[in-house]
């Protein structure tokens, strides 16, 4: 089984090639969560993901003949960028097979590193099968995204760095897709501090490792905003390491992931993708599990599609009560809208959108429904705006 010696060797190979990213306390998140929270900012890597650690470790050990032929990888994005970047740095040919659903920002970034990108299949499994076919046809070395000892050892250097930066950590929380990151991190951390607890986090829609370890049969969904951990089945080697070193696995849903992304953006001013936010999502979902502990969270990556990010931010504002819809019923006469907007303005809210509804309503013909999208300061402020409208003689209610 892979262990600390192999991970330490990987750390030597990675010196000067990848960042030893910060692992620092978030005082605000600590106050919110009721535990001492330390964040490992792997989203600050050059390719914005921990994945380049494993890729660099793997490519650095290729033989001269393997380097001459080149490499091929299958990935939804972060592994692709890691392989492409370090292949370019080492002067190797790199072919990357990506599923068709891969966010455009990841496809274009991978191409920018000089890789030949092939879009094939609707799932990672279909892309993987095609990649292996191309590897045989073109005599390329296949670089697996997670089920490879060299890849796992490279990812495990995250664990060494965290334990060196904050030796007093009680728990580590790590996202789980195929299991390469948590397998390496857990192996390193347990060797350095056997008492430390390691908790894995999976998206509820892709509970592959959860099912394998806990012998459950939870269904698998079609998509998740955490596409970086949307893996159909865990690796054979990673499964063994997770069973040996990981203390527990938890599941988070899409709303948990969205809230964690917005929280990190709002509080830490740092951008993470869905998979990178999974550890914080678990912390926010089950605070009692971590209460009073010193907890290290790995922010695995920051490659998120801008359109998806915009939607998540908007939805986060709605959940926080900073963006709301209000329906107001009024007489359909000149001046009504002006009176309503004046009341809203005096209450301190800002009008984002206005929609009149005359035809599709059960109100009397002389009345009108007006729907406002308002920017507010929170739930209590929404209620204050509604009370002000009602005091002015209008029917008003929040639309959920």
Secondary structure, DSSP 8 states (H G I E B T S, - for coil): ---HHHHHHHHHHHTTTS----EEE-HHHHHHHTSEEEEEEGGGSTTSBTHHHHHHHHHTT--HHHHHH-EEEE-SSHHHHHHHHHHHHHT--EEEEE-TTS-HHHHHHHHHTT-EEEE--SSHHHHHHHHHHHHHHHT-EEE-SSSSHHHHHHHHHHHHHHHHH-TT--EEEEE-SSSHHHHHHHHHHHHH-TT-EEEEEEEGGG-HHHHHHHT------S--S-GGG--SS--HHHHHHHHHH--EEEEE-HHHHHHHHHHIIIII-----HHHHHHHHHHHH-HHHHTTSEEEEEE-B----HHHHHHHHHHHHHHTTSEEEEEEEEE-STTHHHHHHHHHHHTT-EEEEEEEESSS-SS-TTEEEEEEEEE-SSHHHHHHHHHHHHHTT-EEEEE-
